[in-house]
Amino acid sequence: MKNLVKRMLLMLVFSTSLISCGSETGGNGSADLPDFPATPGDKDSWEYLKDETGKVEEWDLEWYVNDSTFAWNSYGSDRVSQVLKEKTGANIKFTVPVTDDGQKLSTLISGNKLPDIISVQCWYSQCSQLASQGYLYALDDLIEKWAPSFKAKEQEDIWSYFTEGDGKCYGVPNFAYSTKYVNDTDKMEPNGCLMVREDWYNEALAEGYDMTSATSFINGCKFIQSKHTDCIPFQLDAFTNEGNESIDWLSQYFCAPFEDKDGNYLDTRTTERYQEMLEFLNNCHKQGIIKSANYSDKASAIRTNISRGKCFVTAVTPQDYQTAYLNAYGSNINYVPLILRNKDNQAPILQDISGNGYLLTMITKNCKNPHKAIKLLEYLYSEEGQRLVAFGVEGESYQWDNPEHTSLSWTDRYVSGVNGNTEDQAWINTLGLFSMTLQMNLAYINKYKPLNGRKDTDIYIDNMKRPLTPYSYNFKPTFLKHDTSKPNYFQTITNYNKIKTKWAEALVEIIRSNNWKETYDNAINYAKRQKLDDVISFYSESYKNTKKLLNVEFGYPQNRPDYHEPTWKGPHGDFSYWRSKTHE
């Protein structure tokens, strides 16, 4: 999946451009729609794009994606894009920024040059501001007039979450996990976790170090370091101006809460468990199991370390380093999960991979054909569209296993290509699968993804984190829904960003400090001088509202009445969650 940690540092850039410019149309998105004929609702709306001969007229669409890493290089020549054009007629021109500094989108806004469709990180404040200041069409209005069949396809919990103050929804996200396909109580794998090199771990275990406690972990790493002198005992992710993802994941291993026992919002950094985790990292540094290069290494260097099997334990987001783990696996180096527990021997509380989305896709009022654009979005949003972008065309690359349409399998030709048949392998490369991610619904795709014909490497990557599923929980309440209309919103975000930037710097200082607690206290005192209490107060209200939207009383798993620790299955988790070559 994409990097999801580019949070709020660019908000003020976007906000300034919105305030200074505004929209010529004004309003809140409910302005009069263009005078195109209404579409009946007796069949899928995109079916009405056909003429009397059954063909669909081509039309042009500009789509801006606010992510420099997005690319659909085979668009226009691959099978998915060809079928998409056959179904909707859309001839799409994608544009992306050169760098993710926010300037491209800011320029488009300030010049009122937004294209037909835009996809923007859903947590950025300009998503709400573009709606409130009249830059966007309300999807509800477009659906009512030109895509009434879309209504039945809506994932109501996700749409509710993205509803604005006027009661309307202006965009739909990709990578959102709706309860329509995955219940919030369903167990899913974690987002980030500890992984340990299995052969070296067995050597440490033979010496009596199971590494499930802080002391045993450090001693196990020191033992492996003494035996394999070229190894990296403990690999953290890259330190950036956003912080460090490894610290986020480790705080979850130590059960640092984001909510108190009464259900009130907590700044995790201020909790005792978070401090326990920092003290653990400080001890790791003092014992020399965190290499000095780790504090300056970029992701590319970390990727190389993992690829070569030099890392004993990693604390990264495995899907961000998938190729690296595969390279190690190709050299017969296997990484497996590791469970580390806090000083009270509590089971970890890990964040699962579910969430409310990444890029929010919106139709702007500059759109020349909104009556067609909403039909395009409905097709991509539909289960038929999801199967197309992920699995290809029914009967060509995938097929239903039964008349009830409850599971899928790859066709013989696809399996042949996966297994190395040169001609069929070349054909697979022309399909364009998993390229159109802008409306991708992973909750649906993962539920139906064919598992037959997979190679060992596919099975390995798919199963890397699955043994930790019992320790993984829904953290959706932490995806706060802020009220951007509040008069103190912008000042709060300004203070938040100052604190966040300074905290990112302080993390390295705390870990390397001779007196970690004093360095930590200094960082907290700086945050308080930057109105941390005001930030917490604002975030507390947002947290209450978010939980109300999600209809939950308690967000943190340990506070939930039905919480109980998973049954201990060993230091690597529960391998019964592995999936083989068929659906289980």
JORA-V434543 format. One record per residue. NEAR is the number of other ideal C-beta (glycine too) atoms within 8 Angstrom. Layout:
BEGIN
NEAR
NEAR
END
This chain:
BEGIN
8
7
6
7
7
9
7
11
10
10
12
10
10
16
12
9
12
13
7
7
10
9
11
5
8
8
8
10
14
8
9
2
10
5
3
8
4
6
12
7
8
3
8
8
15
11
7
9
11
8
7
3
5
5
6
11
7
8
9
7
14
10
14
14
12
13
12
8
7
10
5
10
5
10
11
6
7
12
12
14
15
10
10
14
12
7
10
13
11
11
9
8
8
10
8
12
11
5
6
8
6
9
9
9
14
12
10
12
15
9
7
9
7
11
13
12
15
14
14
13
11
13
6
11
13
13
14
9
12
15
16
11
10
13
11
13
13
14
14
8
12
16
13
6
9
12
12
10
11
13
8
5
10
7
12
8
10
13
11
8
10
14
8
13
6
8
5
14
11
14
14
12
14
13
14
12
12
12
8
7
10
11
5
10
4
6
7
11
10
14
9
13
13
13
13
14
12
9
8
12
14
8
11
13
11
6
8
5
11
8
16
10
10
10
6
11
14
12
9
15
17
12
12
14
13
6
7
8
6
4
11
10
13
11
13
11
11
8
12
7
5
9
12
12
11
11
12
10
18
14
12
12
14
13
11
12
13
11
13
7
4
4
10
8
11
10
10
10
8
7
11
5
12
13
10
12
14
12
10
12
13
13
10
13
11
6
9
8
11
12
6
5
7
11
8
5
9
6
9
6
9
15
11
9
12
17
10
8
9
8
11
15
15
12
13
16
10
13
6
9
14
9
8
12
15
11
11
14
12
7
7
5
9
10
12
10
13
14
14
12
10
11
6
4
6
8
8
13
11
15
11
13
9
10
12
11
11
11
15
13
13
14
13
14
10
9
12
6
9
14
13
13
14
16
16
12
16
16
14
13
12
10
7
7
12
15
13
12
14
10
12
12
9
7
5
9
13
14
9
8
7
7
4
4
5
5
8
12
11
13
11
5
10
14
11
9
13
12
8
6
8
6
6
11
11
9
10
12
6
10
11
12
11
6
13
12
10
12
14
13
14
9
13
10
11
7
8
10
9
10
10
9
10
10
7
6
9
8
12
12
10
9
11
11
11
11
14
15
14
11
13
12
9
8
11
11
12
8
10
8
9
8
10
9
6
7
3
8
13
8
8
12
12
9
13
10
12
9
13
13
10
12
12
13
8
13
12
9
10
14
13
8
10
2
6
11
8
8
12
12
8
9
13
11
8
11
12
9
6
10
9
12
7
11
13
10
8
13
11
10
9
13
14
9
10
12
13
7
9
11
5
8
4
9
13
10
7
8
11
8
4
4
7
4
5
9
6
4
10
5
8
9
14
10
8
5
13
8
10
7
7
6
5
4
END
